[in-house]
Amino acid sequence: MNSSATSPSSGPDNPSNPSGEGLLIVLVIVIVLLAVIAVLLFVVLMYKRNRLRKRKFKPRDAERDGHVNATFDNGDAQVISIHPVPNVAEESPKIPSPVQSPVSKIPQMDPIPLTSLINYVGENKLNGALVDQWSSLPQDLTQPATVALKNENKPKNRYRNIIAYDEHRVVLELIEGDNFSDYVNASYIKGFQNEKAYIASQGPTTNSIVDFWRMIWQEDIHKISMVANVIEEGRMKCLHYWPTLGDEPIEEGDFIISTISETEKDSYTLRKLQLENKEVGTRELYMFHFTEWPDRDVPADASTLIRYIRDIHALKTEGPDTILVHCSAGAGRTGVFMAIDTQLQRATLKGDVDVFNYALEMRKARPWMVQMPIQYIFIHEAILEAIMCKDTLIHKSELSSLIDRFLESQFETGKSLIEQQFETLNSVSVKVTDYFYKMQAGMKDGNIAKNRYPSVIPIDRFRPKLLIGDDENDLKDYICATFLNRYSKVNGLMVTQMPLPSTITDFWQLIHDYKITALVMLNENSVVDETIGQYWPSDSSDTLVTGKFSVSEIVTETTDHYVIRDLSLKVMREDDDAESEQEEPLTVRQFQLTNWSASSRNPSSISGFLDFILMIKSWMEEDPREAHLPLVHCLNGIGRSGVFCSVFNTLEQLEKQDSVNIFNIIKALRRKQPLLVKTQDEYELIYRLVNLFVVRSETEQVSHSSGNKGTTVTPAYENVTIEKDEEGKKSDEEGGGDATNSHESDGEEDTGL
């Protein structure tokens, strides 16, 4: 054998006999593979964990959300995680009990000085911090509720996740022979200076109505605050537990309830009730029933709720000061009422507010107090409005006397009251950054050319979408327009700019898609301005063809202050679709105001402008077709359009009550289009128009009552001559100005609700 030959036991090509170096390589490979597997497992676990976090239950109103059938282990307080389940009442089939988890400590926040409140609310509403605060509140049961969850007491709970904790529940006196008669779904909630300032209760049900009255008698309640309606969106939210005025008394167990008197207020009804205990005697109590709080929402006008709260405290009664507050669940709207009331008291005595810590204390006493982030934001807005704006509600009988005083300069400030109020309106409005607007569809490259003014664009959430695109294409569906709320109807108005020549087709597409039957035009139709897109035929005998639409004029009526045109909108068939069914033409009535020139800050006749608004309103009410959605436009869609919509809504407010709140009407409109009513001139004009309407109405009443229809009284400013703008000052219709530096945003936009 050749001694120089390689030994098979040591040869590198023999796999069954690896060298020490080979073993090392194998070990390294195995270790690397194990490390990779470990990393992959870690990534998968983290992914699942994050998904669980994203699924964390965010409560909405208990009246429409999940309910749980929960039990507590004996021992220390524990948190029961509440998972979302279908909307089921307590008597529905049993739902599996949720998993328990340890209580987590929530750090408290420092109170907010009133001097910092404007900036605090504005900044934290914009950056989402208020929503984060609400989200950090305990969203589970945090205290034992063994009594509430006994099988015998479950039928007394309207909702399974809104129950009374053992420590804070109102304990009723036991009825002999009934060991479970001490339970009612109600909790003591402390106020600013009183440990039992409130009782938060669910609205009574058929199973709890007798206990409800037992509690009122036992706790010597003299004031009830009801912040819900009996029926909301077709569902019963609370028993009608009081007799209608004039009806026979209601008997519940040992109690007889009578309605002695009833007074209708602007936003609530005040009832005086008599409660008779058959074995003891009678008492009188007062029921304040707030009726302007929509289900799953917040009041449109914070000042009405503020005045309601103040009126409750202004009425003095004998006995304890505890107020019984209830909505349907006794948590959402009830918590908002208590938070606003308590923090306004604190603001008066301490000069600061402490919303978060008070909301935290309420949650420790009763589950889900202040149930929605929009409610938490509204608390801040209402407090800010109460402190900054005082009371902006004006009785119509006081309006005329206030107008002159509003317009006079004050010696101390050199500014008129109306100027100061307009500045306050702008101050309490949240500013929207340029960055926010750059994120909107109107600022995309393909849409910028569709905007008449680059600083005036709609917020995506509130813009109507043309029905020619898809969910992923906001270039096809974009038009510079915004939905606004009427006083009596959500999304009951729409505002837009005067079309550009390039957007006339989109304009008619909008009218077609949303079946708009009323067009309100508030700008001149300039023949020399090449940016004006006249959207109807220049000659009544002609037909305007734009895109797939043809527009013809049916009839025209001309007056001193406006022109009325009936236009017919038809969709033309495609050549390759001749057999398709032809759409019925849509008749659109256009109301064009002609007494407001582009160079003037006011119409030539305020009286004529009011006639114009009233004529449109009357036509909409009398027209037999379905409810109208008016499309209002001026050049920029925010100035004169804002004046029209503000007056329109204020007139609707006057139909429902004897007071006006122009400040809040505009504030509410600005939630969806932040630039509406952008000048003080426009703000003053709204006041003048509303006052003129009130003066006319009072004059007509006097004339009718006296039989003298020839006497009229009008304010001195009824007819106003055209005023040219000061040198160098832009007319409100010339452009959007530097509005992007003072944009406002709606709290709903920030909450994402």
HELIX and SHEET records of a PDB file:
HELIX    1   1 GLY A   20  LYS A   54  1                                  35    
HELIX    2   2 LEU A  114  SER A  116  5                                   3    
HELIX    3   3 LEU A  117  LEU A  126  1                                  10    
HELIX    4   4 ALA A  129  SER A  136  1                                   8    
HELIX    5   5 LYS A  154  LYS A  156  5                                   3    
HELIX    6   6 ILE A  209  GLN A  218  1                                  10    
HELIX    7   7 ALA A  302  ALA A  314  1                                  13    
HELIX    8   8 GLY A  332  LYS A  350  1                                  19    
HELIX    9   9 VAL A  355  ALA A  365  1                                  11    
HELIX   10  10 PRO A  373  MET A  388  1                                  16    
HELIX   11  11 LYS A  396  LEU A  407  1                                  12    
HELIX   12  12 LEU A  417  SER A  427  1                                  11    
HELIX   13  13 ASP A  434  LYS A  438  1                                   5    
HELIX   14  14 ALA A  441  MET A  443  5                                   3    
HELIX   15  15 ASP A  445  ILE A  448  1                                   4    
HELIX   16  16 ASP A  460  PHE A  462  5                                   3    
HELIX   17  17 PRO A  501  THR A  503  5                                   3    
HELIX   18  18 ILE A  504  ASP A  513  1                                  10    
HELIX   19  19 ASP A  575  ASP A  577  5                                   3    
HELIX   20  20 ILE A  606  GLU A  622  1                                  17    
HELIX   21  21 ARG A  640  LYS A  656  1                                  17    
HELIX   22  22 ILE A  662  LEU A  669  1                                   8    
HELIX   23  23 GLN A  680  SER A  706  1                                  27    
HELIX   24  24 ALA A  739  SER A  742  5                                   4    
HELIX   25  25 GLY A  747  THR A  751  1                                   5    
SHEET    1   A 2 VAL A  79  ILE A  80  0                                        
SHEET    2   A 2 GLN A 100  SER A 101 -1                                        
SHEET    1   B 2 ILE A 112  PRO A 113  0                                        
SHEET    2   B 2 ASP A 352  VAL A 353 -1                                        
SHEET    1   C 9 ARG A 169  VAL A 171  0                                        
SHEET    2   C 9 TYR A 183  ILE A 189 -1                                        
SHEET    3   C 9 TYR A 198  SER A 201 -1                                        
SHEET    4   C 9 ILE A 323  HIS A 326  1                                        
SHEET    5   C 9 LYS A 223  MET A 226  1                                        
SHEET    6   C 9 GLY A 281  PHE A 290  1                                        
SHEET    7   C 9 TYR A 268  ASN A 277 -1                                        
SHEET    8   C 9 PHE A 255  GLU A 264 -1                                        
SHEET    9   C 9 ILE A 250  GLU A 252 -1                                        
SHEET    1   D 2 ILE A 231  GLU A 232  0                                        
SHEET    2   D 2 ARG A 235  MET A 236 -1                                        
SHEET    1   E 2 ILE A 394  HIS A 395  0                                        
SHEET    2   E 2 SER A 659  VAL A 660 -1                                        
SHEET    1   F 2 LYS A 431  VAL A 432  0                                        
SHEET    2   F 2 HIS A 743  GLU A 744 -1                                        
SHEET    1   G 8 ALA A 481  LEU A 484  0                                        
SHEET    2   G 8 LEU A 493  GLN A 497 -1                                        
SHEET    3   G 8 PRO A 630  CYS A 634  1                                        
SHEET    4   G 8 ALA A 518  MET A 521  1                                        
SHEET    5   G 8 LEU A 586  LEU A 593  1                                        
SHEET    6   G 8 TYR A 562  VAL A 571 -1                                        
SHEET    7   G 8 PHE A 549  THR A 558 -1                                        
SHEET    8   G 8 THR A 543  THR A 546 -1                                        
END                                                                             
